[in-house]
């Protein structure tokens, strides 16, 4: 690992913004800004329960995960055609490229759309086209992860997988999201086993609002290769040891945790505790349109609040590349760019 010298505090925010990074926990529907929601509603003739962009934005006063999800699903109702999914994906990838995201693995929730009569082909087609064009025009690598909604049945998940079968060449993995409480990972044991047999990677949301036991289940039952969120792991010493020993990445989302009151303040976030315990934590934006910031805002705000250092910054970015499902050659290339970004920072200060 690259030995990271100290960086002056005033230089750290610029370094956080400039360093290359991967984003591994981004719900593409959660990147729909209010302005785009209203533009798509007008284009598609969808009536929204909000009078204006300002009225919609002011509704983002969440008290917990479910109160957020209620508005999240309402926003997704404007997505009807392949061009809508393309526009949404392309807007996020352009924003991510500005934040020096080298690689993004995009979660998408097909059940949110197929339940409204939108075809799987429409969803995957638009998002995949956005990924292909963004790589060619912006130089940002990306991939798609299909997420099952855990508040629905496993039978519904199996039906979704069946609909996705013709498009699995455009999908690298499956995940599990939506309401965590009362929906343990083992509820989806059979469908995840089927997905693994099909050669898909597996990730799962666990330990955001749910207990550490859900993280154990995600690992042992679903065979998850990454844990999305996972911040409740600190309440189980044996789990912390396992996560560190097996280098199971946690895709942590600081501003989401703050907005949904997982932590009362960013100063009380446990990201530093996770890193100092040797866990492969990463920083991500989750649903940036709703939670107050894209990936660089998550980095700069949590660093300012917790006193994390340049050494932590390098570790977080390096972890993000290592935990990605990208080819090994790409990982090495991005890690070399990461070292170069830090070298440039030291040259500036010398």
C-alpha positions as CSV (number, residue, x, y, z in Angstrom):
1,X,0.0,0.0,0.0
2,X,1.2,3.5,-0.9
3,X,2.5,5.3,2.2
4,X,0.5,8.5,2.5
5,X,2.3,11.5,4.1
6,X,0.2,14.1,5.9
7,X,-1.7,16.6,3.9
8,X,-2.4,20.1,5.2
9,X,-6.0,20.4,6.3
10,X,-6.7,23.3,3.9
11,X,-5.6,21.1,1.0
12,X,-7.7,18.0,1.9
13,X,-11.0,19.0,0.4
14,X,-9.4,19.7,-3.0
15,X,-7.6,16.3,-2.8
16,X,-10.9,14.5,-2.0
17,X,-12.6,16.0,-5.0
18,X,-9.6,15.4,-7.4
19,X,-8.8,11.8,-6.5
20,X,-10.2,9.1,-8.7
21,X,-12.7,6.8,-6.9
22,X,-15.4,4.2,-7.6
23,X,-19.0,4.5,-6.6
24,X,-20.5,1.2,-5.5
25,X,-23.7,2.2,-3.9
26,X,-25.8,4.5,-6.1
27,X,-29.5,3.8,-6.7
28,X,-30.0,5.3,-10.2
29,X,-33.6,6.2,-9.5
30,X,-32.3,8.1,-6.4
31,X,-30.3,10.4,-8.7
32,X,-33.5,11.8,-10.2
33,X,-33.3,15.5,-9.4
34,X,-36.7,17.3,-8.9
35,X,-36.0,19.3,-12.0
36,X,-35.7,16.2,-14.1
37,X,-38.8,14.6,-12.4
38,X,-40.9,17.6,-13.5
39,X,-39.4,17.6,-17.0
40,X,-40.1,13.9,-17.5
41,X,-43.6,14.3,-15.9
42,X,-44.4,17.0,-18.5
43,X,-42.9,15.0,-21.3
44,X,-44.9,11.9,-20.4
45,X,-48.1,13.5,-19.2
46,X,-47.7,12.3,-15.6
47,X,-49.6,14.2,-12.9
48,X,-47.5,14.7,-9.8
49,X,-48.9,15.4,-6.3
50,X,-46.6,18.4,-6.0
51,X,-47.2,21.9,-7.5
52,X,-43.6,22.8,-8.2
53,X,-40.0,21.7,-8.0
54,X,-39.7,23.7,-4.8
55,X,-42.7,21.9,-3.3
56,X,-41.2,18.6,-4.1
57,X,-37.8,19.4,-2.7
58,X,-39.4,20.7,0.5
59,X,-41.0,17.3,1.0
60,X,-37.6,15.8,1.5
61,X,-38.0,15.9,5.3
62,X,-37.5,12.2,6.0
63,X,-37.8,10.7,9.4
64,X,-36.7,7.1,8.5
65,X,-36.1,4.8,5.6
66,X,-39.8,4.2,4.9
67,X,-40.8,7.9,4.7
68,X,-38.0,8.4,2.2
69,X,-39.2,5.4,0.1
70,X,-42.7,6.8,-0.2
71,X,-41.4,9.8,-2.0
72,X,-38.8,7.9,-3.9
73,X,-41.4,5.6,-5.5
74,X,-43.6,8.6,-6.4
75,X,-40.6,10.2,-8.2
76,X,-39.9,7.1,-10.2
77,X,-43.5,7.1,-11.6
78,X,-42.4,9.6,-14.3
79,X,-40.1,6.9,-15.9
80,X,-42.0,5.3,-18.7
81,X,-39.9,5.1,-21.9
82,X,-36.4,3.9,-22.7
83,X,-35.3,7.5,-23.3
84,X,-36.4,8.4,-19.8
85,X,-34.0,5.8,-18.3
86,X,-31.3,6.8,-20.7
87,X,-31.6,10.5,-19.7
88,X,-31.6,9.6,-16.0
89,X,-28.5,7.4,-16.3
90,X,-26.7,9.8,-18.5
91,X,-27.3,12.7,-16.1
92,X,-25.9,10.8,-13.2
93,X,-22.8,9.5,-15.1
94,X,-22.0,13.1,-16.3
95,X,-22.2,14.3,-12.7
96,X,-20.1,11.4,-11.5
97,X,-17.5,12.1,-14.1
98,X,-17.3,15.6,-12.8
99,X,-16.6,14.2,-9.3
100,X,-13.7,12.1,-10.7
101,X,-15.6,8.8,-10.4
102,X,-13.6,6.4,-12.6
103,X,-16.1,3.5,-12.2
104,X,-19.7,3.3,-11.0
105,X,-21.9,0.2,-10.3
106,X,-25.5,1.4,-10.7
107,X,-28.3,-0.2,-8.7
108,X,-31.7,-0.2,-10.4
109,X,-35.1,-1.4,-9.2
110,X,-36.9,-3.1,-12.1
111,X,-39.9,-4.1,-9.9
112,X,-40.7,-0.4,-9.3
113,X,-41.2,0.0,-13.1
114,X,-42.5,-3.4,-14.2
115,X,-45.3,-3.1,-11.6
116,X,-46.4,0.0,-13.6
117,X,-46.4,-1.9,-16.9
118,X,-42.9,-0.7,-18.0
119,X,-41.1,-3.6,-19.7
120,X,-37.7,-4.9,-18.5
121,X,-36.3,-4.3,-21.9
122,X,-37.2,-0.6,-21.6
123,X,-35.4,-0.2,-18.3
124,X,-32.3,-2.1,-19.1
125,X,-32.1,-0.8,-22.6
126,X,-32.1,2.9,-21.6
127,X,-29.6,2.4,-18.7
128,X,-27.2,0.2,-20.7
129,X,-27.2,2.7,-23.6
130,X,-26.3,5.5,-21.1
131,X,-23.5,3.4,-19.7
132,X,-22.0,2.6,-23.1
133,X,-22.2,6.2,-24.4
134,X,-20.8,7.7,-21.1
135,X,-17.8,5.4,-21.4
136,X,-17.1,6.5,-25.0
137,X,-17.8,10.2,-24.5
138,X,-16.8,10.8,-20.8
139,X,-14.3,8.0,-20.1
140,X,-16.3,6.7,-17.1
141,X,-16.7,3.0,-16.6
142,X,-20.0,1.7,-15.3
143,X,-22.1,-1.5,-14.9
144,X,-25.6,-2.4,-13.8
145,X,-26.7,-4.3,-10.7
146,X,-30.4,-5.4,-10.6
147,X,-31.9,-5.1,-7.1
148,X,-34.8,-7.0,-5.7
149,X,-37.2,-5.1,-3.5
150,X,-37.2,-6.9,-0.1
151,X,-40.7,-5.8,0.9
152,X,-42.1,-7.9,-2.0
153,X,-42.1,-11.7,-2.0
154,X,-39.4,-14.0,-3.2
155,X,-41.8,-15.2,-5.8
156,X,-41.9,-11.7,-7.2
157,X,-38.1,-11.6,-7.3
158,X,-38.1,-14.9,-9.2
159,X,-40.5,-13.4,-11.7
160,X,-38.3,-10.4,-12.1
161,X,-35.2,-12.6,-12.7
162,X,-37.1,-14.5,-15.3
163,X,-38.0,-11.2,-17.1
164,X,-34.3,-10.2,-16.9
165,X,-32.9,-13.4,-18.4
166,X,-32.6,-12.1,-22.0
167,X,-30.6,-9.1,-20.7
168,X,-28.2,-10.7,-18.2
169,X,-25.3,-9.9,-20.5
170,X,-25.9,-6.3,-19.6
171,X,-26.1,-6.9,-15.8
172,X,-23.1,-7.9,-13.6
173,X,-24.9,-8.7,-10.4
174,X,-28.0,-8.6,-8.1
175,X,-28.7,-6.8,-4.9
176,X,-31.3,-6.5,-2.2
177,X,-32.8,-3.1,-1.2
178,X,-35.9,-1.3,0.1
179,X,-37.4,-1.6,3.6
180,X,-34.9,-3.5,5.7
181,X,-36.8,-4.0,9.0
182,X,-38.9,-7.1,9.0
183,X,-37.4,-8.5,5.8
184,X,-34.3,-10.5,6.6
185,X,-32.0,-11.6,3.9
186,X,-32.8,-15.3,4.2
187,X,-36.3,-14.5,2.8
188,X,-34.4,-14.4,-0.6
189,X,-32.1,-17.4,-0.2
190,X,-33.4,-19.4,-3.2
191,X,-33.5,-16.6,-5.7
192,X,-29.9,-15.5,-4.8
193,X,-28.8,-19.1,-5.1
194,X,-30.3,-19.1,-8.6
195,X,-28.5,-15.8,-9.5
196,X,-25.2,-17.1,-8.3
197,X,-25.7,-20.2,-10.5
198,X,-26.2,-17.9,-13.4
199,X,-22.8,-16.3,-12.7
200,X,-24.1,-13.0,-11.3
201,X,-22.3,-11.2,-8.4
202,X,-24.3,-10.8,-5.2
203,X,-24.5,-7.8,-2.9
204,X,-27.1,-6.9,-0.3
205,X,-28.3,-4.0,1.9
206,X,-27.8,-5.0,5.5
207,X,-27.1,-3.4,8.8
208,X,-28.4,0.1,8.0
209,X,-31.5,0.1,10.2
210,X,-31.5,-3.7,10.6
211,X,-29.4,-5.5,13.2
212,X,-25.9,-7.1,12.8
213,X,-27.7,-10.5,12.4
214,X,-28.9,-9.3,9.0
215,X,-25.3,-8.9,7.9
216,X,-24.4,-12.4,9.0
217,X,-27.4,-13.7,7.0
218,X,-26.4,-11.7,3.9
219,X,-23.0,-13.3,4.1
220,X,-23.9,-16.8,5.0
221,X,-27.3,-17.3,3.3
222,X,-27.1,-15.0,0.3
223,X,-23.3,-15.3,-0.1
224,X,-23.1,-11.5,-0.6
225,X,-19.7,-10.3,-1.8
226,X,-20.3,-6.8,-0.5
227,X,-22.5,-5.4,2.2
228,X,-24.4,-2.2,1.4
229,X,-24.3,0.1,4.4
230,X,-23.3,-2.3,7.1
231,X,-22.7,0.4,9.8
232,X,-24.5,-1.6,12.5
233,X,-21.6,-4.1,12.3
234,X,-19.8,-2.2,15.1
235,X,-22.3,-3.7,17.6
236,X,-20.9,-7.2,17.0
237,X,-17.2,-7.8,17.7
238,X,-17.1,-11.2,16.0
239,X,-18.7,-9.8,12.9
240,X,-16.2,-6.9,12.8
241,X,-13.4,-9.4,13.0
242,X,-14.9,-11.5,10.2
243,X,-15.5,-8.5,7.9
244,X,-11.9,-7.3,8.4
245,X,-10.4,-10.8,8.0
246,X,-12.3,-11.6,4.8
247,X,-12.0,-8.1,3.4
248,X,-15.8,-7.8,2.9
249,X,-16.4,-4.3,1.6
250,X,-19.0,-2.1,3.2
251,X,-20.5,0.5,0.9
252,X,-21.1,3.3,3.4
253,X,-23.3,6.3,2.6
254,X,-22.7,9.1,5.2
255,X,-25.2,11.8,4.0
256,X,-27.9,9.1,3.6
257,X,-27.2,7.9,7.2
258,X,-27.5,11.5,8.4
259,X,-30.7,12.2,6.5
260,X,-32.4,9.0,7.6
261,X,-31.2,9.5,11.2
262,X,-29.1,6.4,11.4
263,X,-26.6,8.8,13.2
264,X,-27.7,12.0,14.9
265,X,-24.9,14.0,13.3
266,X,-22.0,13.4,10.9
267,X,-19.6,14.0,13.8
268,X,-21.0,10.8,15.3
269,X,-20.6,8.7,12.2
270,X,-18.6,5.5,12.7
271,X,-16.7,5.5,9.4
272,X,-13.4,6.1,11.1
273,X,-14.1,3.3,13.6
274,X,-14.7,1.0,10.7
275,X,-11.5,2.0,8.9
276,X,-9.4,1.9,12.0
277,X,-10.7,-1.7,12.7
278,X,-9.3,-2.7,9.3
279,X,-12.6,-3.0,7.4
280,X,-12.8,-2.3,3.7
281,X,-15.2,0.6,4.0
282,X,-16.0,2.8,1.0
283,X,-17.9,6.2,0.6
284,X,-20.9,6.5,-1.7
285,X,-23.9,8.7,-2.3
286,X,-26.9,6.2,-2.1
287,X,-29.7,8.4,-3.4
288,X,-27.9,11.8,-4.0
289,X,-30.9,13.7,-5.3
290,X,-32.8,13.1,-2.0
291,X,-30.0,13.0,0.6
292,X,-28.2,16.3,-0.1
293,X,-25.1,15.4,-2.1
294,X,-23.2,13.3,-4.7
295,X,-20.1,11.4,-3.8
296,X,-17.7,14.3,-3.4
297,X,-20.1,16.0,-1.0
298,X,-20.2,12.8,1.0
299,X,-16.4,12.7,1.2
300,X,-15.9,16.4,2.0
301,X,-18.7,16.6,4.6
302,X,-17.8,13.4,6.5
303,X,-14.1,14.3,6.5
304,X,-14.8,17.8,7.9
305,X,-17.1,16.4,10.6
306,X,-15.0,13.5,11.8
307,X,-11.4,14.6,11.2
308,X,-10.5,11.8,8.8
309,X,-7.1,12.3,7.2
310,X,-5.4,11.9,3.8
311,X,-4.4,8.4,4.8
312,X,-8.1,7.5,5.3
313,X,-8.9,9.2,1.9
314,X,-6.4,7.0,0.1
315,X,-7.7,3.9,1.8
316,X,-11.3,4.6,1.0
317,X,-10.6,5.2,-2.7
318,X,-8.3,2.2,-2.9
319,X,-11.0,0.1,-1.2
320,X,-13.6,1.2,-3.7
321,X,-11.5,0.0,-6.6
322,X,-10.6,-3.3,-5.0
323,X,-14.2,-4.0,-4.0
324,X,-15.6,-3.3,-7.5
325,X,-16.5,-6.0,-9.9
326,X,-14.3,-4.4,-12.6
327,X,-11.5,-6.3,-14.4
328,X,-8.3,-6.5,-12.5
329,X,-6.4,-4.6,-15.2
330,X,-8.8,-1.7,-14.8
331,X,-8.4,-1.7,-11.0
332,X,-4.6,-1.5,-11.3
333,X,-4.9,1.4,-13.7
334,X,-7.2,3.3,-11.5
335,X,-5.0,2.6,-8.4
336,X,-2.1,4.0,-10.3
337,X,-4.1,7.2,-11.1
338,X,-5.0,7.4,-7.4
339,X,-1.3,7.4,-6.4
340,X,-0.6,10.1,-9.1
341,X,-3.4,12.3,-7.7
342,X,-1.7,12.1,-4.2
343,X,1.7,12.7,-5.7
344,X,0.5,15.9,-7.5
345,X,-0.9,17.1,-4.2
346,X,2.5,16.8,-2.5
347,X,4.2,18.5,-5.4
348,X,1.8,21.4,-5.1
349,X,2.8,21.8,-1.4
350,X,6.5,21.4,-1.8
